[in-house]
Amino acid sequence: MVQVSIKMSLKITHTFIIVLSIILSGFFSYTMINSTSESYSAVFSMAGIITTLALSYYLIIILKKFKTL
């Protein structure tokens, strides 16, 4: 039986998860902006935009920190 192990560093894993979170929250914001049938979609779209921006800022900060590690 052959076992293949893939080793990903913690830096790569963390960056990958943050990028996926940015994509997911961006898609959520886009969906809520285009959803005109619900009255609360404006609140959720603003929350999604803020989350997307915060995650983007966090990614920039964490990438700068990873360069020094």
Buried (B, 14 or more C-beta within 10 A) or exposed (E): EEEEEEEEEEBEEBBEEBEEBBEBBBEBBBEBBEEEEEEEBEEBBEBBBEBBBEBBEEBEEEEEEBEEE
